[in-house]
């Protein structure tokens, strides 16, 4: 979902925006086998077989484990796991990386509906004196530009993300991450270009907390999680390193292919840009509810889907709205979602025009499996997951 090549070529590893940048379900009485596949479904066996084949191709490509949840337009749901996922009951949790941005954007738009935030007001009106630096003027950057990734703010993650295992147990505050970003000059003048930058959503997280005078995790819970009755979706609290519910092991590598576990970590380096946890099934429920207008007014959804061109090597025709991304499907039509990466997990997910919703999560990042300096190989490792999502959304 993000540009995966530029930084890989210059630094030998993708930046954090590629990490955070995007339900494997078992019958409760049956354990998952290391190399096996299990399904819970109300759909036919042909749908199961097609999904299993797609997931197996990802395991064959080196991903240690794969989880998927598909809700078809008629409401039928298929949940699957395959590979090294361990023993899992229903709704296994995974780190969903930059899918966090959809939740944060939804909260900001709800605040706008309540008259607490104006999208075209400068961020300095809410966080006075905080967003400033070389070529950076908080009085010239609007809330909308932060949401749409057109602010020109520099990326904080190039420094923070240099060593995944090195920051595995390190708490980093939002203000520290913002200070890292603002020590660099602006990338472009606000509103003149588009560039995916996690710093935008760190600022938005601070905005939510300033306006509501409550913690961001609480706002997400009260405004989204509780109304939708989600049981395994949350933004971890400060210092929280373990996933709360059943989950597969997640893997990363110092050297490509030499995987070791990184399941437990302090995800503070992602915070409002990419620290959330959910399940494939619950992530689907959230996206379906969002696109169906259950969380935002029709006017707010129109603004959320008012998108600008956001091309990258995986999705040349991608568009980016306010925390929501669109891309064309091979079978025609436009899908809306986001996706997210964080060490140990890559998720790709979207809602097709007919309402079919799919999330596929793999338990390692592509550049834990292949050399990030080999741009073509790295892109191919990303592309096979994207292709599996496209095929799943297009299956009828």
N, C-alpha and C positions, 0 to 999 in steps of 0.2 A: 504494500500500500504506500510505501515511501520510496524515495530515491535511495537505492542501496549501493550505488557505485562510487559516487564522488569521493566520500571520505574513505571508503575501503581502499581506493587506489592510493590515496595520499598518506594514510596512517597505518594501513595494514589491518584495520578492523573498523566495522561500521560504528557510527556514533549511537548515543542512547536513543535518538529519535527512531532508529531502526529497531531498537529493543522494544520501545514503549509506544514510539511511534509509536499490528495491528500488535448433550450430556452422554459422556460415556457412561452407559448404565448397564449394570448386571442384575440378573435376578437375585433377590436378597439371599436366597439359599445356595447360590452357586458362586464359587470363586473364579476369578479370571485366571486363565493360564498364561504363562509368560509369552508364548508365541501364538496364543489362540485369539479368537474373536467371539464376543458375546453380544447379543442384541436383545433389546426390549422393543417391541413394535406392535402397532395395530395395522401396519401395512402388509402387503403381500410379500411372499418370499423373493420374488424377482427384484423388488426394491431393495431388500436386504442384501441380496447377492451382488447387485450393482454397487451398493455402497461399500460392502466388504472388499470388493475388488479395488475400488479407488483407494480405500484406506491401506490395503495391503501393499499397493504400489508405493505408498509413502514410507512404509516400514522397509520395503525392499531398497528404497533410495537412501536408507541410513537413519531415518528418524526412529528413536528407540520405542516410542509409544505414540499412538494416535487416538484421539477421542473425537466423537462427532455426535451432533444432534440435528435432526432435520424435522421440521414441521411442515407438512405439505399444505397446499391451499385449502384442502377439505378438512384440515385439522388432524389428520393422521400423523403420528410422530414415530420416528425411528431414532433410537439411541444406540450407539455402538462404541466399543473399545477394541483395540487390537495392539499387539506388541507388548512391551514391558511396562505394564500399567499396574501390576499387583492386584490385590483383592479389593474390589470396589463395590459398594452398594450403589443405590440410586443417587444421582446428582453429585458426581465427584467434582471437587473444586479445582480450579486452575487460576493462575495469575493471568489477567486479561490485558495487561499492558495498556496501550493507547486507546483501547475501547473506553477507558476511564473518561476520555474527552467527551464522549457522547453524554455521559451522565452529568459532567460538570457543565457542559453547554446547556443541557436541559434545565438544570437548576438556575443558571444565569437568566435564561429566557423566562422561567417562571417568575423570577424576581423582577424582570422587566414588565411582565404582565401585572404585577402587583404595584408598579410605579416606584419601586425601590432602586431600579437601575434604568438608565437610558442608553440604548445601544450606540447611539451616535454622540454621546458625551465622551470627553477625553477621560482616560483612566486616572489622570491627575485629580479629577473631581472627587474620586473615591479613595485614592491612595496618594494623597498630596506629597510631592517631593520624593517619592520612592523610585519611580521609573525615570531615571536620568543617567546620562553618560555621554560619551563622545558621539555626537550626531543623534542622540536619543533624547526626546523631549516628550514627557508624559502628557503635556498639554496638547500635543499634536497626534497622539495615538488614541483611537477610539476603542471602546469595548467591542464593537463589531469587528474591527480589524484584528483584535486579539483572537476572537472566536474563529475568524476566517483565515487566520495565518497570513495576514497581509500587513502586519505591523512593522516589519523590518527589524525586530529585536534579534540580537544574536543568540546562538544556541549555548546553553550552559553545559551540555552533556559531554562535549568533546574532552573536557578535563575530568569530569566526574566518572565517565564511563570507560576510562582507560583500562581498568582491571576489575572484571566482574567479581572474582573471588576476593580481591582486595577490599571491595566495598560491601561484601556479603553481610557483614555484621556491623557495619558502620552506620550510625544515624547522622543524617545530613538535614539540616533545617531548610525550610523553603526560602527564608531570607538569605541563607548562605548560598544556596543555588542561584538565587537571583543576583547576588553580588558577583558571583563568578561570571554570569552572563553579561552584566552591565560593565564589567571591566574591559569588555571588547567593544569596538565601535559598531554602530548600526550597520546592518547589511544593505539596506536601501531605505529610501524615504517612505513613510507610512502611506499605504494605499497604492503604491506604484507597481508592486510585484506581489507574487505569491511564493512563500517558502515555508515548508513544514518545520516548525520550531517549537520544541517542548516548553521553552521559556514562556511563550504566550499563555499556556495553561497553568503554569505556576503562578503567574500574575493573576489569572482569573480565580484560582483557588484563594488567593489572598483577598481578592475583591469580595468573594462570597462571605468569607469570614468577617471582613470589615463591615459589610452592609448588614449582615444578620446578627453579628456579635455572638455567633455560635460556631462550633467546630464544623469543618467541611464534612467530615464523616457523618455527623448528625444530620446535616441538611440533606445529604444524599439518602440517608435512611428514612427520614421523615417524609420527604417529598417524592421519593421514587420506590424505594425498597418495600416500605410498609404498605403503601397503597396497592402495589402489585403483588403483595403477599410472597415476596421472594425470601427464601430461607437460607440461601448460601451466597448472597451477593453483598459485598461490603468493602469499604475502604479501611484497611488496617489502621489501628491506632498507633500513636508514637511508640516505637520500640517493639511492635508486634512482629515477630519473625516467622511464626508457624501458621500454617493454614488451619482454620478452625475445624473444618470437617474432613471427611475422607477425601483423599487426593492421590493421584499417581506421583511417582518420583519424577523429578525434573533434572535435566542434565545440561552441563556446560563443559567447556574445555579450554585449557590454557593453550594447547596445541590442537589443531583440527583433528578430529577423530579420536582423541584420547579423552573420552567422556568421564566425568565424575559428577557426583550428585550435587545439586545446588538448590534443592527443594526449599529448605528453610533459609530465609534471608531477610534482612531489613530492607523493605522496598521504599524507604523514605526518599531515595534518589529519584523516584518516579512521582510520588505524591499525587497531586491533582492532574498531572500529565500522564500517569501510567501505573499507579500502584494498586488498583482495585483487583478484587478476587470475585469470581462468579463460577458458575458451571456452564457448559455449552448450552444446556437446556434453558437455564434461567436467562442467559444472555439473549437467546432467541425470544423468550417471553418479553424481555425489555424492549428489544427492537420492534417486535410486532406491536406492542402497546404504543410505543412512540410514534411509529408510522401510521397507526390507526387513529391518532389524535386523542389518546387517553391521558396524556400527560401535559399537552400543550394545546392552546387554542389553534383554530384553523389559521389565523393570521400569523401566529408565532411559527407554526410549521412551515408556512410559506416563506418566512424569512430564513428559517433553518435550512431550507432546500434551495434558497437563492444562492447558487454556487458559481464560483469562478474556476477557470481552467487550472488544473493541478496535475499536469502530466508527470509521469515517471516511467522508468523502464519496464515496470510490470503492467501499468495501466496508462498507456499513452493518451487515452481519451478521458481520464478521470477528471472529476470536478469536485470542488470542496466548498461546502456550505458553512454553516455555523456549527462546527463540531460533528458534521455528518458528511460522508463522502459518497459519491456516486461513481459507477463505472458501467460500461455497456457489457451485456452478456453476449456470448457467442450465438445464442439462440434468438437474440433480439430483445429489445427493451433495456431498461436501466434498473440496476440494483442499487439499493442504498444501505450503507452500513458504515463500518470503519476498519477494524482490524487492530492488532497490537502485538508487539514483541517485547519481551523482557528476558533476561538470561534464564533459560530453562523452559520457556514456553513461547510458541508462536501461535496466534489465533487469527483466522481469517473468517469473516462472517458478514452476512448481508441478507436483505429481504428482496426477493424478486418482485416484478410487477404484479404477479398473480397472488402474492402473499406467501409463497413458499419461502421459508426461512431456514438458513443453515449456518452452523458454526462448526469449523474443523480446528482442532487444537493439536499441535504436535509438541512433544516434550523435549525439544532442543531447538536452538536457533540454527539456521543454515550455516552460519560461519563458525559454529562449534563442530560441524561435520566436514566442511571443506575450507580450503585456504581462501581467506577473504581477498587476497591479492589477485586471485584468479577471478576476474570480474564475471566472465561468461559462466563459469562453473557456479559461482555464487548466485548469480541471477537465475540459473536453471534450477538450483536447489530451492529458491524462493518460488519460482514459477510453477513448479509441480504442485505446490499447495494451493496456489491461486487457481490453477487449472482444475484441481479437484473440487474446489468450491464452485467454480463456474459450471462444471459438469453436474454437480449435485443440484444446483439451483435450476438448471435446464432440464433435468430429468422429469419425465412426465409419466 
